Amino acid sequence: MYFDEDCGCYKECYKNCLTCSKKEISEKHMNCLTCDSSKGFNYFKITANCLNCKSLGKYVDYEKTECIDKVPDGYYINDTEINTIDKCHKKCLTCVAGPNNDDQMNCLTCDNTNGLYLLEGTNNCVNNPYPHHFLDIDKIIKPCHYSCKTCSVQAIMNKDGDITNCDSCNNDLGFYPIFGTKTCINGTKDGLYFDEDCKCYKKCYDNCLSCSEKEINKYHMNCLTCDSSKGFTYFKITANCLNCKSLGKYVDYEKTECIDKVPDGYYVDDENLNTIDKCYEDCKTCSESSTNSEDMKCLKCYQNKQFYFIENTHNCHKYPYQGYYLEENILKKCYSDCLTCSAKEVMNGKGKIINMNCDSCDESKGLYLTPGTKNCEEKNKVYDNDNCPEDKPVAKNNNCDLTYCTTEEYENKICNISNPVIKKQWIDDFPYVIHKGESIYSTLGRNDEGDLFFEANIGNPFSDRKIYTLKNNGRGYMDGILMI
C-alpha cells in the first residue's frame, strides 16, 4: 500500500509490488519500491517495476531494466529461482556460477576471436600461445611434454622411447634437442654426443655406440664404446670401432688393429668378435687362458725353444726338467728315487726294478748312486740276506752283492766270493745257464744300458775263464744267459 496525499488515505500498490511510492502509471511503470522475490518477482530500479521474467521464459538483464530472451555472452544465471544473471570473468565467453577470479574463472567457453582458449583440466581461459602448452584442434590449450619448452602438437613417443614434436627444449630441466629432429633428451644416449656449439646432441660415427665428439674420418671415429652385439670391438689407441671378423681377421691383443691370424701364445677367446687373449706363457697354443701352472691348458708347446708336454697333462715345460726324461718329445717322470734320469726304470720279468736309470739321486732323502750302477740307494744301508733284492740275493759286509755263494753258504747266509754259485734254475730256450760248478770270478759292473760285465767259466765242457756280457733286454733277462 501507499499513502495518497490527494485523498489522505492508503491505496493498494500495483499487484506485482510488495511496496510502492504511488499508483502505477502503467504495467511498464509500476512505481514499485520493493518486490516479492518469494513469488519470483525481481525489482527493476530504472522502471520501478516488479517483474517475474522466469514466468515469461525470460531472464533479468544484468542492469535490471527489463526481461531479456537469453543470457548474453559473458554472463551466467546466478539465481535460477528468478532467472537473474551476473557477469562472468572478463576472459570467459560463457561460464557457470562460482568463484570469479584469475585462478578460478569457471569459464565454459572462451572468446576465441580474441585469442582466448580453455586450458585443459581447468575452467580458465588463457591466451594462445601459453607457456609449455599448445592449441589442439579441439580449441583446447593442452600441455606439452615436460621435455619441451614449446610445442605445436601432441607429444609422440618414438621407437627409442623418446618424446618427439617439441619446437624447443626445456633447458631449465636439462633437455636439449637431437640435431635435425624435434626430440629433446636429458643426457647422452647411445650413438650421440653433445655439441657445445649448437647446444644439441649430434650423431656419432655409425660404428660407435658412444663417442666424445664428431669423427675426424673413418680412421679416427672418436668412439668411446662400441656395439659388441653387432660384432664391433673398441680400439682404444685410434678410438675406433671395427668388426674384424667381418673382414676375416682377428682383433690383436692390445686392440690396436685387425690382424690376419692368431699369433703364437694366444687363442680366440670370443668367436663372435674374433678377439684374442694370452695363453699361459709356456704354451704355443691353448684352449683357454690360465694362470695355474698345474693346469696350463696348452694345445702345443714351443718345441723350438725346448718346451715339451709333460706326460698325461696339458702343461708345457722347458727341457731339461728335474725329475723328468725326454722320450718321443714327451717329458716323462723319472723313477721316484731319481733326482734326474735319462730313461725309464728297467724291471725284470717278475716286475722288480733292476735299473732305475738315475743320473743323480735325491740326496735330501739320503739317496745316493750305487757305484757302478744307475740305481739310488741309502748310503751305508745295512742289509741281511732276507732284504736283499732278487738280483742281489746275498749280503756281504752289509751290502748286497751280485756274487753268489754255494748252496751251503747261501743257506747258512755266509758269503764267500771265492766260491760263488747260482741257485739251480734251468731254462731250455737259453743256450747258457749258470749252474752249480760254473764259477763267476768277479763282477766288473754295468754300462748305461744296464748290461752286466763279469768274468766266469761258462760252457759245456767248461771253457777258460773269460769276460762275458749279459745284455739287458728290458725283461730281466740277458741275451744268452738268465739273470736271476
matplotlib code that plots the C-alpha trace (Angstrom):
import matplotlib.pyplot as plt

x = [0.0, 1.0, -0.4, -2.3, -2.0, -5.0, -7.4, -5.5, -5.8, -3.8, -4.3, -3.2, 0.0, 0.2, -0.3, 3.3, 4.7, 5.5, 5.7, 5.3, 5.7, 2.4, -0.1, 1.3, 1.3, 1.1, 2.3, 5.6, 5.7, 4.5, 6.2, 7.3, 9.8, 10.3, 9.1, 8.1, 11.0, 9.4, 6.9, 9.6, 9.4, 12.5, 12.9, 13.8, 15.1, 15.1, 11.5, 10.5, 8.7, 8.4, 8.5, 8.7, 10.9, 11.1, 7.4, 7.8, 10.5, 13.0, 15.9, 16.5, 19.1, 22.2, 21.3, 17.8, 15.9, 14.0, 13.4, 15.6, 15.1, 18.5, 21.6, 24.1, 27.8, 29.9, 27.0, 25.6, 22.4, 23.3, 19.7, 17.7, 14.6, 14.2, 16.5, 18.8, 22.2, 25.7, 28.9, 31.4, 35.2, 36.2, 38.0, 35.0, 32.6, 30.2, 30.6, 28.9, 28.2, 31.0, 34.3, 35.2, 38.9, 42.0, 42.8, 39.3, 37.3, 34.6, 34.5, 32.6, 33.8, 36.3, 36.4, 38.5, 38.3, 40.5, 42.9, 41.4, 41.0, 40.2, 43.2, 42.9, 42.0, 40.6, 37.7, 40.1, 40.6, 44.2, 45.9, 47.4, 50.4, 50.6, 54.0, 54.8, 51.4, 49.9, 46.5, 44.9, 42.4, 39.6, 40.4, 41.7, 45.1, 47.0, 50.3, 53.5, 55.6, 57.8, 60.9, 59.6, 59.7, 57.3, 55.4, 52.7, 51.1, 50.6, 53.8, 54.5, 56.9, 59.3, 60.7, 63.6, 61.3, 62.0, 59.3, 59.1, 57.3, 59.0, 59.5, 62.1, 63.5, 63.2, 66.8, 65.8, 65.3, 68.4, 66.7, 68.4, 67.5, 68.8, 70.2, 67.8, 64.8, 62.1, 63.2, 64.6, 66.6, 68.3, 71.7, 73.7, 72.2, 73.9, 75.2, 75.1, 77.4, 76.7, 77.9, 78.7, 78.5, 74.9, 73.9, 72.4, 73.1, 74.7, 75.1, 78.3, 80.0, 77.9, 80.2, 80.3, 77.9, 79.0, 81.6, 83.2, 82.8, 82.3, 84.6, 87.6, 87.4, 86.8, 90.2, 89.6, 86.0, 86.4, 84.4, 84.2, 82.3, 81.2, 78.2, 79.6, 76.2, 76.9, 80.5, 82.3, 85.4, 86.8, 90.3, 91.5, 94.5, 92.6, 89.2, 87.7, 85.0, 85.8, 84.3, 87.4, 85.5, 83.5, 86.9, 88.1, 90.6, 91.2, 91.4, 95.0, 95.6, 96.3, 93.2, 95.0, 94.2, 92.8, 95.4, 95.4, 96.0, 96.2, 99.9, 101.7, 100.9, 97.3, 93.9, 90.5, 88.5, 85.4, 84.4, 81.6, 84.2, 87.4, 89.1, 92.2, 93.7, 97.0, 97.8, 99.9, 103.4, 104.8, 102.1, 102.5, 98.7, 96.0, 92.3, 91.8, 93.6, 95.2, 97.3, 97.6, 101.0, 99.3, 96.7, 98.1, 95.5, 98.2, 97.5, 101.0, 104.4, 107.4, 109.5, 111.9, 112.6, 113.0, 109.5, 107.6, 104.4, 104.6, 103.1, 99.3, 98.9, 98.2, 101.3, 104.5, 107.9, 111.4, 113.8, 115.9, 113.4, 114.4, 112.7, 111.8, 113.4, 112.5, 111.1, 109.4, 109.1, 107.2, 108.6, 108.1, 108.6, 111.8, 111.7, 110.7, 114.2, 115.9, 116.6, 117.5, 117.4, 117.9, 115.3, 112.5, 113.4, 114.0, 112.2, 112.8, 110.2, 108.9, 108.2, 111.2, 113.3, 116.8, 117.9, 116.4, 118.3, 119.0, 121.7, 121.5, 119.7, 117.6, 120.2, 117.7, 116.1, 119.5, 119.7, 123.0, 124.0, 125.3, 128.8, 128.9, 125.1, 122.3, 120.4, 119.8, 120.1, 120.5, 124.1, 125.6, 122.3, 122.6, 121.3, 120.9, 120.0, 116.3, 116.0, 118.4, 116.7, 116.3, 119.1, 121.4, 120.2, 123.1, 124.5, 128.2, 129.6, 126.1, 125.9, 124.0, 126.4, 126.0, 128.3, 126.7, 127.7, 127.5, 124.2, 125.5, 126.9, 123.7, 121.6, 123.8, 123.8, 127.6, 129.0, 132.5, 133.4, 135.9, 133.3, 130.2, 127.2, 123.9, 120.8, 119.7, 117.4, 117.1, 115.5, 115.6, 115.4, 118.6, 121.9, 123.8, 122.7, 125.0, 124.6, 126.5, 130.0, 130.3, 132.1, 131.7, 135.0, 134.2, 131.6, 133.0, 129.9, 127.1, 127.0, 124.4, 122.1, 122.0, 124.4, 126.4, 130.1, 131.7, 134.4, 133.3, 133.8, 130.8, 130.3, 130.0, 132.6, 133.7, 135.7, 138.5, 137.7, 136.6, 134.8, 131.1, 128.5, 124.9, 122.7, 119.7, 116.7, 114.3, 112.5, 115.0, 116.7, 120.1, 120.7, 122.1, 122.1, 119.4, 119.8, 118.5]
y = [0.0, 3.6, 6.9, 9.1, 12.8, 13.7, 11.6, 11.5, 7.7, 4.4, 2.7, -0.6, -0.8, -2.4, -6.2, -7.0, -4.6, -5.5, -1.8, 1.3, 5.1, 5.8, 4.4, 2.8, 4.8, 1.6, -2.0, -0.7, 2.0, 0.4, 2.8, -0.2, 0.2, -3.5, -6.8, -10.1, -12.3, -15.3, -15.2, -14.8, -11.1, -9.0, -5.3, -3.2, 0.0, 2.2, 1.5, 0.9, -2.3, -5.8, -8.5, -12.3, -12.8, -16.6, -16.9, -15.3, -17.7, -14.9, -13.6, -10.5, -8.4, -7.5, -3.8, -4.9, -2.8, -5.5, -9.2, -10.5, -13.6, -15.2, -14.9, -12.8, -13.8, -13.0, -13.6, -16.6, -17.3, -16.6, -17.3, -19.9, -19.1, -15.7, -16.1, -13.2, -13.1, -11.9, -11.2, -14.0, -13.4, -11.0, -13.7, -16.0, -16.1, -18.3, -19.5, -21.2, -19.9, -20.0, -18.2, -15.5, -14.7, -15.2, -18.6, -20.0, -18.4, -21.0, -20.5, -22.8, -21.2, -18.6, -15.7, -17.4, -14.2, -12.5, -15.5, -16.9, -20.7, -23.1, -24.5, -28.3, -29.6, -26.2, -23.8, -20.9, -19.1, -18.3, -16.6, -18.7, -19.2, -20.3, -21.3, -25.1, -25.6, -25.9, -25.3, -28.6, -29.0, -29.1, -25.5, -26.6, -25.4, -28.6, -29.1, -30.0, -32.9, -31.7, -32.1, -29.4, -25.7, -25.1, -27.4, -27.2, -30.7, -33.6, -35.3, -38.7, -41.4, -42.8, -46.4, -45.4, -44.2, -40.5, -37.8, -36.1, -33.0, -30.4, -27.0, -26.1, -27.9, -27.3, -26.3, -25.5, -29.2, -30.2, -31.1, -30.3, -31.3, -34.0, -32.2, -32.1, -33.5, -32.3, -34.7, -33.4, -35.6, -35.2, -36.7, -38.5, -41.6, -44.4, -43.1, -39.4, -36.8, -33.2, -30.4, -27.3, -25.0, -25.8, -26.9, -30.0, -33.7, -35.0, -38.5, -40.4, -42.3, -45.3, -47.9, -46.2, -47.0, -43.8, -41.1, -38.0, -35.8, -35.9, -38.3, -36.8, -39.6, -43.3, -43.9, -41.6, -42.1, -40.7, -43.6, -44.3, -47.6, -50.0, -52.2, -55.7, -57.3, -56.2, -57.6, -54.3, -54.1, -50.9, -50.0, -47.6, -46.1, -44.9, -44.7, -46.7, -49.4, -52.2, -55.5, -57.6, -60.9, -59.4, -58.8, -62.4, -61.1, -61.1, -58.3, -58.0, -58.4, -54.7, -53.8, -51.5, -53.2, -56.2, -58.9, -61.7, -64.7, -65.6, -65.3, -67.9, -67.7, -66.6, -68.1, -66.8, -66.0, -64.7, -66.2, -63.7, -60.8, -62.8, -61.2, -63.0, -63.4, -64.7, -68.3, -69.4, -68.2, -71.7, -72.6, -72.0, -72.5, -73.2, -73.8, -71.0, -68.6, -69.9, -68.6, -72.0, -73.7, -77.1, -76.6, -74.5, -75.7, -75.9, -77.4, -77.1, -76.3, -74.3, -77.3, -75.0, -73.4, -76.9, -76.8, -80.2, -81.6, -83.2, -86.7, -87.0, -83.2, -80.1, -78.5, -77.5, -77.3, -76.5, -79.4, -80.5, -80.6, -82.1, -85.4, -86.0, -87.5, -86.8, -89.6, -89.0, -85.3, -86.0, -85.3, -88.4, -88.8, -90.5, -93.2, -91.7, -92.1, -90.2, -86.5, -86.7, -89.5, -90.4, -93.1, -95.1, -97.6, -101.3, -104.2, -107.9, -110.5, -110.5, -106.8, -106.0, -102.9, -103.8, -100.5, -97.2, -95.3, -92.4, -89.9, -88.4, -89.1, -87.1, -86.6, -84.7, -88.2, -89.7, -91.4, -91.8, -93.6, -97.1, -97.4, -99.0, -98.7, -96.1, -97.0, -94.8, -96.4, -95.2, -94.7, -97.3, -99.2, -102.4, -105.5, -109.1, -111.9, -111.5, -108.0, -108.1, -107.6, -110.6, -109.6, -109.4, -112.2, -112.4, -109.9, -109.4, -106.7, -105.3, -104.7, -106.9, -108.1, -109.8, -112.5, -115.8, -118.4, -122.2, -123.7, -124.5, -121.0, -119.4, -121.4, -120.5, -116.9, -117.0, -115.3, -116.2, -114.6, -117.3, -120.0, -118.4, -120.3, -119.6, -121.3, -124.2, -123.0, -124.5, -122.8, -124.7, -121.8, -120.1, -121.7, -121.0, -121.2, -120.6, -123.5, -125.2, -125.9, -122.9, -120.2, -116.4, -114.9, -111.3, -108.7, -105.8, -103.5, -102.3, -99.9, -97.2, -99.7, -102.0, -104.6, -106.7, -107.4, -110.3, -112.9, -116.5, -120.2, -121.0, -123.7, -127.5, -128.5, -125.5, -123.1, -121.0, -118.0, -115.1, -111.7, -112.1, -109.5, -110.1, -107.9, -106.2, -106.8, -104.9, -108.0, -109.0, -111.4, -111.2, -112.4, -115.9, -116.2, -115.9, -113.1, -114.4]
z = [0.0, -0.4, 1.1, -1.3, -0.5, -2.6, -0.7, 2.5, 2.5, 1.8, -1.5, -3.0, -4.9, -8.3, -7.8, -8.6, -6.0, -2.4, -1.6, -3.8, -3.8, -5.6, -8.0, -11.1, -14.3, -16.4, -16.5, -17.6, -14.9, -11.7, -9.3, -7.1, -4.3, -3.5, -4.9, -3.5, -4.6, -3.0, -5.9, -8.4, -8.8, -9.4, -8.9, -11.9, -10.4, -13.6, -14.3, -10.7, -11.8, -10.3, -13.0, -13.0, -16.0, -15.4, -15.7, -19.1, -20.1, -20.0, -17.9, -15.8, -17.6, -15.6, -15.2, -14.1, -16.6, -18.5, -19.1, -21.9, -24.1, -23.5, -21.3, -23.3, -23.7, -20.7, -18.3, -16.3, -14.3, -10.7, -9.3, -11.1, -9.0, -10.6, -13.6, -12.6, -14.3, -13.3, -15.1, -15.9, -15.5, -18.2, -20.2, -20.3, -23.2, -21.2, -17.6, -14.7, -11.2, -8.7, -7.9, -10.3, -10.1, -12.2, -10.6, -10.8, -13.6, -14.1, -17.8, -20.1, -23.4, -24.3, -26.7, -29.4, -31.6, -29.0, -28.8, -25.7, -25.2, -22.4, -20.5, -20.3, -16.9, -15.8, -16.4, -17.2, -20.4, -21.4, -24.3, -27.0, -27.1, -23.5, -21.9, -22.3, -24.0, -27.5, -29.0, -30.1, -33.0, -30.5, -29.4, -26.1, -24.7, -23.8, -22.0, -23.9, -22.6, -19.8, -22.0, -24.4, -23.8, -26.7, -28.9, -31.6, -31.5, -29.1, -28.0, -29.5, -28.2, -30.9, -31.0, -28.8, -26.1, -26.7, -26.9, -30.3, -31.6, -29.4, -31.1, -28.5, -25.4, -21.7, -20.9, -17.4, -16.8, -18.7, -22.0, -25.3, -28.9, -31.1, -34.1, -37.0, -35.0, -32.7, -29.9, -26.6, -24.3, -21.0, -21.1, -23.7, -25.4, -27.3, -30.6, -29.7, -28.3, -27.0, -29.3, -27.2, -30.2, -31.1, -27.6, -29.1, -29.5, -32.7, -34.1, -33.6, -36.4, -37.4, -35.8, -32.4, -29.5, -27.8, -28.7, -27.4, -30.5, -34.2, -36.1, -37.9, -40.6, -40.8, -39.3, -36.3, -35.2, -31.7, -30.3, -26.6, -26.7, -29.4, -30.0, -29.4, -30.2, -33.8, -33.8, -33.2, -31.0, -29.4, -30.5, -27.7, -29.4, -32.5, -30.7, -33.5, -33.6, -36.1, -37.0, -37.6, -38.0, -41.0, -42.6, -41.9, -39.4, -35.6, -33.0, -31.8, -28.0, -27.5, -29.5, -32.0, -35.3, -37.1, -37.7, -40.3, -37.9, -34.2, -33.2, -31.1, -27.4, -28.0, -28.5, -29.7, -26.6, -28.3, -31.6, -32.1, -32.2, -33.0, -30.1, -28.6, -25.2, -23.9, -23.2, -20.3, -21.1, -21.7, -24.3, -28.0, -28.5, -25.9, -25.4, -22.9, -20.6, -17.4, -14.6, -13.0, -13.6, -12.7, -15.4, -18.3, -20.9, -23.6, -27.0, -28.4, -26.8, -28.1, -29.1, -31.0, -27.6, -25.9, -24.4, -24.3, -22.9, -19.5, -20.0, -19.5, -19.0, -21.0, -19.4, -21.2, -19.6, -20.8, -21.1, -19.2, -16.3, -13.0, -12.3, -15.9, -19.0, -22.7, -24.8, -28.2, -27.4, -24.2, -20.7, -18.6, -14.9, -13.6, -11.1, -7.7, -6.2, -9.0, -9.0, -12.7, -15.1, -18.8, -19.3, -17.7, -15.0, -16.1, -14.5, -14.6, -15.6, -12.1, -12.0, -9.8, -10.7, -11.8, -13.2, -12.1, -14.9, -12.4, -13.4, -9.9, -6.7, -4.3, -1.6, 0.6, 1.1, 1.9, -1.5, -3.5, -6.7, -6.0, -7.5, -11.0, -11.3, -12.1, -9.0, -6.0, -2.5, 1.1, 2.0, 4.4, 4.5, 6.5, 4.6, 5.5, 3.2, 3.9, 2.5, -0.5, -3.9, -6.1, -8.4, -5.4, -3.1, -0.7, 1.8, 2.2, 4.6, 4.9, 1.2, -1.3, -4.0, -7.4, -6.3, -5.4, -2.9, -2.6, -1.6, 1.8, 2.3, 0.8, 3.2, 6.1, 5.0, 4.6, 1.5, 0.2, -3.1, -3.9, -4.2, -5.7, -7.1, -8.8, -7.5, -9.7, -12.4, -15.9, -18.9, -22.1, -24.6, -23.3, -24.6, -21.5, -17.9, -15.0, -12.6, -9.9, -10.9, -13.2, -11.5, -11.6, -10.6, -10.4, -11.3, -13.3, -13.4, -15.7, -18.6, -19.2, -20.9, -17.9, -19.4, -16.9, -17.4, -15.4, -15.5, -15.5, -16.6, -18.7, -21.2, -21.7, -21.4, -19.2, -21.1, -19.9, -17.8, -20.0, -19.7, -20.6, -21.3, -20.1, -22.4, -20.7, -22.9, -20.5, -19.2, -16.5, -19.0, -20.6, -24.1, -23.9, -20.1, -17.4, -14.9, -11.6]

ax = plt.figure().add_subplot(projection="3d")
ax.plot(x, y, z, "-o")
ax.set_aspect("equal")
plt.show()
